[in-house]
Amino acid sequence: MSQSETTVSNQTNPPVWKGSKAEIKISRFIMDADLDPEIKEALHNSDQILAVEMIKKLLDKQNNTPVNIAVTGESGSGKSSFVNAFRGLDNRDEGAAPTGCVETTREVTEYPNPNYPNVTLWDLPGIGTTKFPADKYLEHVGLEKFDFFIIVSATRFRENDVKLAQEIQKMGKRFYFVRSKIDSDLQNEERSQREFDREKTLIKIRENCIQGLQKEGFESPQVFLVSSFQLHEFDFSLLQETLERELPEHKRKALLFAMPIVNLRVIEKKKKAFMSQIKYYALGSAAGATVPVPGLSLAVDVGILVATITQYVFGFGLDVSTMKKLAARSGVPYDDLVKVVHSHLSAKQITEDLVLKVLASLAGTAALLAIEEGTRFIPLVGIPLAMGLSSFTTYRALQFFPNELAEDAERVFKRVTSE
């Protein structure tokens, strides 16, 4: 490894980790990255153990931050269908919120995302029902624990919806009005009109909702028109972007990873979010290379890669379960979706054997892993060299996989939407 790769240009002394007989200098490509300031300080102070602990805590926080979303509205508004769609499920899927023509939500019920259980949607009983009258609703559902609220209506937003929004507003929390069942409304309008105009009908529905809310005292209400059966159409992508923008920063990634893919922009955002974490996984890999035990560094690297790639596959909706549900929901045969993916990781169970097989197919990666294992036992310089090779190998692999999987996600999305 050249000197430019193993040293760090800095106005002061370069950051190091101290080994038993040599100073371990961190590769430029990691230390020049935009690291968390506290982690960077630990590295500058040569505190390897503290740095690794902080990296683990940071990644755990990013990957396990809880997001609690309340979905409420009057009975029959389509709340449960919205909850299912938001979680990437069809109403008939196992684990879906029950739906029907009568009030099916009788208790506050939690529905975690199947792949990201830290993101939970809460299906709340319809406000104004016999069991939950409007004046007792707040004490029954416990509004304090939710990050934001989605108020669903299949027609106009009514008095109970407005009262709930006003109470949420008093708590200093955000709420969003969702006008559901837009696909059904358009179909009904098309059947009843001689000269049907889709865009004019959507404008009419939106303005009708907004005017009703303005009469109740909301100055500039924003209403999102949504179909729970056609999320890639209408306003769901706008709702998605609004939620992402208005959530606290530490919750944005958690929500983004769990969000269904409704357009190509979401895929690109997910890819950028995944790639922003790579530097921390690479540092964790470097730490595993500091211990001179045969095979340990490789085991650490593969373990990191399996966990991280599994997250990528889930995030891009390329796991077997999600793709089968997508096939059932879209009407595109599952085998047709499998045909359009190119990565050996898509529509597969991610295992150590699979990861090693894919790594071996990447030009130069297998050789780097073998060299790393050999260099770790060279006196004085072995561990620093192995550390640099380990972090570089992990970094290189984790840069390749999000790009490859994002391309597969685009192909699947285009096949389903016929774009």
C-alpha angles and dihedrals in degrees: 000000000000123000091247089060097047101042132061124223108229137154088237129030116319115255114259142180112217119232126193093270107006142041110252110219118201120237116262094234091063102037093047088057122104096263128178105275094235092051091048090051091052089052092049088051091051091239099147097170093050092047093052092048091050092048091052092049092048093051092044090052093048094046099040105035107138119237116187117194122188118208114193143156142123123316112282095019095122098257096143094048089051091050090052095047092048088055093048094252136129117228088250096052122110109264094024121138109259116256134190149135093278131053105291100170108080100155136032100273128190123218114186120203107264094233101026106039092176087074108071132181116205117209105211124200115261111273113242096029119136093257094044110035115188096252092055098038099096096054092047100053102036102225096194096082097059125094094209141344134237113203110201128200131171093201130010120340106257138207094275092052090051093048090052092048091051092052091048089050091053088056090057093243130130127250134184130205113225119190103205136198093039092151090059092047092053092049092050093047092049091053093050101043129073093206106032118190113189097198095046090050091052091049090050093051092047094048091047091056094044094049091050092052092046090056087056092055105269106133102199108007117182115216123193118208109214141175113200089206096049106038094162089063132066119006106330093102089051090051089049092052092046093052091048092049097047100042119096110271096250091057099046098082092046091055093042093054091052097044119109116246107255100157142007092262090066090055091053092047092051091050093052091047092051092047092051088067097050096091090060094049089049091053090051089052091051090054091056090056093061094075113080098220116128112254095002097110092047090050091051092048094049092045090053091046095049093051094044097044090049088056090050092050092049093044093053092045093242099128117113095250095050093045092051091050090048090051092051093046096046099038091235109130115251091233089057090054091049090052093060096053118091105184118096086222098059117098090006138112104251109233135162091253092053093048092049090049092051092045090053089056093055111094111257098354097104090049091050091053091050093047091049092055091050098045095053091076097051108112117255099347101042100087095045090050093046091048092054092045093048095050092044093050093049092044092049094048094046091051091053100048101055090051093049094045093045089056090052091049089053091051092050092047092049091048092052095044095035091231 
